[in-house]
């Protein structure tokens, strides 16, 4: 059975048990049958089958950009980046920059009907049916790669050459979120927050 027929059946099932008058009033009041409304409220107004990657609001608010989002915006199926308006402008700005760099449209959305903790989705304009759309927490992933917590927590800051090399060796995808301490920084007493 095709996806369109599945969607139609779901919409019609939601109308079963209602009188003809209730169905007509519902269609008139809401502009037609809304397909998979619950699912769309969870994925910032999009169908799950179109989502390539998703982050929670907490993940979007973290310092730095998740490399999985950068990769998904480069996917040929990616068409837009959607961010929940609950996300701060400063956090959204970094992801909007990534979307622009990869020629994706982007928008911030808001609805009292949205449910769950999703704060950002990268979506296609057609069904892609990706299995693993949720991104693992950065801290957990980096701990599994053997990085010390001090270095993980130094994201967005300047770190020493030793820590930068460790990061380059174990998690090169995260280098974008760190900077090397310069000799001038050292002269002014800047210490590496990742030193342990």
C-alpha positions as CSV (number, residue, x, y, z in Angstrom):
1,X,0.0,0.0,0.0
2,X,1.4,3.4,-0.9
3,X,2.2,6.1,1.6
4,X,-0.5,8.4,0.3
5,X,-3.1,5.7,0.8
6,X,-1.8,5.2,4.4
7,X,-2.1,8.9,5.1
8,X,-5.6,9.0,3.6
9,X,-6.7,6.0,5.7
10,X,-5.3,7.6,8.9
11,X,-7.2,10.8,8.2
12,X,-10.4,9.0,7.5
13,X,-10.1,6.8,10.6
14,X,-9.9,9.9,12.8
15,X,-13.3,10.9,11.3
16,X,-15.0,7.5,12.0
17,X,-17.8,7.6,14.6
18,X,-18.6,11.2,13.8
19,X,-21.8,12.3,12.3
20,X,-21.9,13.8,8.8
21,X,-22.5,17.2,10.4
22,X,-19.5,16.9,12.7
23,X,-17.3,15.9,9.8
24,X,-18.4,18.8,7.6
25,X,-18.1,21.3,10.5
26,X,-14.6,19.9,11.2
27,X,-13.5,20.2,7.6
28,X,-14.9,23.7,7.3
29,X,-13.4,24.9,10.6
30,X,-10.0,23.4,10.0
31,X,-9.6,23.8,6.2
32,X,-9.7,20.0,5.6
33,X,-8.3,16.9,7.1
34,X,-4.9,17.3,8.7
35,X,-2.8,14.2,8.2
36,X,-0.6,12.8,11.0
37,X,-1.2,15.9,13.2
38,X,0.3,14.3,16.3
39,X,3.5,13.3,14.5
40,X,3.8,16.7,12.9
41,X,3.5,18.3,16.3
42,X,6.4,16.3,17.5
43,X,8.7,17.1,14.5
44,X,8.1,20.9,14.3
45,X,5.4,20.7,11.7
46,X,7.0,18.0,9.5
47,X,6.3,14.4,8.8
48,X,8.8,12.0,10.5
49,X,9.5,10.3,7.2
50,X,11.0,13.5,5.9
51,X,13.4,14.1,8.8
52,X,17.1,13.4,8.2
53,X,18.4,14.5,11.7
54,X,16.9,16.0,14.9
55,X,18.3,17.7,18.0
56,X,16.6,18.4,21.3
57,X,16.3,22.0,22.5
58,X,19.0,21.2,25.1
59,X,21.4,20.0,22.4
60,X,20.8,23.0,20.2
61,X,21.5,25.3,23.2
62,X,24.9,23.7,23.8
63,X,28.0,25.7,22.8
64,X,29.2,24.6,19.3
65,X,27.5,22.9,16.4
66,X,26.8,19.2,16.3
67,X,28.8,17.7,13.4
68,X,25.9,15.3,12.6
69,X,23.8,18.3,11.7
70,X,26.6,19.7,9.5
71,X,26.8,16.4,7.7
72,X,23.0,16.1,7.3
73,X,22.8,19.6,5.8
74,X,25.3,18.5,3.1
75,X,23.0,15.5,2.2
76,X,21.5,15.8,-1.3
77,X,18.1,15.1,0.2
78,X,18.2,18.0,2.7
79,X,16.1,21.0,1.8
80,X,15.5,23.0,4.9
81,X,16.5,23.4,8.6
82,X,13.7,24.2,11.0
83,X,14.3,25.5,14.5
84,X,11.8,25.8,17.4
85,X,11.4,29.4,18.4
86,X,12.0,28.4,22.0
87,X,15.7,28.1,21.0
88,X,17.7,31.2,21.8
89,X,18.7,33.4,18.9
90,X,22.4,33.0,19.7
91,X,22.2,29.2,19.5
92,X,20.0,29.3,16.4
93,X,22.4,31.6,14.7
94,X,25.2,29.0,14.5
95,X,22.9,26.4,12.9
96,X,21.4,29.0,10.5
97,X,24.9,29.8,9.4
98,X,25.4,26.1,8.6
99,X,22.2,26.0,6.6
100,X,23.2,29.1,4.6
101,X,26.6,27.6,3.9
102,X,24.9,24.5,2.4
103,X,22.2,26.4,0.5
104,X,19.3,25.2,2.7
105,X,16.3,27.3,3.5
106,X,15.6,27.7,7.2
107,X,12.9,29.0,9.5
108,X,12.0,29.3,13.1
109,X,8.6,27.9,14.0
110,X,6.3,28.1,17.0
111,X,3.1,26.4,18.0
112,X,1.3,25.7,21.3
113,X,0.6,22.3,19.8
114,X,4.2,21.2,19.5
115,X,5.0,18.3,21.8
116,X,8.3,16.8,23.0
117,X,11.8,18.2,23.2
118,X,12.8,18.5,19.6
119,X,14.4,21.9,18.9
120,X,15.8,21.4,15.4
121,X,15.2,19.2,12.4
122,X,16.9,18.9,9.0
123,X,14.2,17.8,6.5
124,X,13.7,16.8,2.9
125,X,10.8,17.7,0.7
126,X,10.0,14.0,0.2
127,X,10.0,10.9,2.3
128,X,13.5,9.6,3.2
129,X,12.6,7.3,6.0
130,X,15.9,7.5,7.9
131,X,16.1,5.0,10.8
132,X,18.4,6.9,13.1
133,X,17.3,10.5,13.2
134,X,18.2,11.4,16.8
135,X,21.7,12.5,17.6
136,X,23.5,11.0,20.6
137,X,24.4,13.5,23.3
138,X,27.8,15.0,22.5
139,X,29.2,14.5,26.0
140,X,28.4,10.8,26.0
141,X,29.8,10.3,22.5
142,X,33.1,12.1,23.4
143,X,33.4,10.2,26.7
144,X,33.2,7.0,24.7
145,X,36.0,8.2,22.5
146,X,38.2,8.6,25.7
147,X,38.3,12.4,25.9
148,X,38.6,13.9,29.4
149,X,35.5,15.7,30.7
150,X,37.5,19.0,31.1
151,X,38.2,19.0,27.4
152,X,34.6,18.1,26.5
153,X,33.4,21.0,28.7
154,X,35.9,23.4,27.1
155,X,33.9,23.4,23.8
156,X,33.8,26.9,22.3
157,X,37.0,27.9,24.2
158,X,40.7,28.0,23.3
159,X,42.7,24.9,24.2
160,X,46.4,24.0,24.2
161,X,48.2,22.2,21.4
162,X,48.3,18.9,23.4
163,X,44.5,19.0,23.9
164,X,43.9,20.1,20.3
165,X,46.0,17.1,19.1
166,X,44.1,14.7,21.3
167,X,40.8,16.0,19.9
168,X,42.2,15.8,16.4
169,X,43.1,12.2,16.9
170,X,39.9,11.0,18.6
171,X,37.2,13.3,17.4
172,X,38.3,15.4,14.4
173,X,34.6,16.2,13.6
174,X,34.6,18.4,16.8
175,X,37.6,20.6,15.9
176,X,35.2,23.3,14.5
177,X,34.0,23.8,18.1
178,X,37.5,24.5,19.6
179,X,40.3,27.0,19.0
180,X,44.1,26.8,19.7
181,X,45.6,29.0,22.4
182,X,48.0,31.4,20.6
183,X,51.4,32.5,22.0
184,X,49.8,35.9,22.6
185,X,47.1,34.2,24.8
186,X,49.9,32.5,26.7
187,X,51.7,35.8,27.3
188,X,48.5,37.2,28.9
189,X,48.2,34.1,31.2
190,X,45.5,32.2,29.3
191,X,45.4,28.6,30.5
192,X,43.9,25.6,28.7
193,X,40.6,24.7,30.4
194,X,41.1,21.1,29.1
195,X,44.4,20.5,31.0
196,X,44.1,17.7,33.4
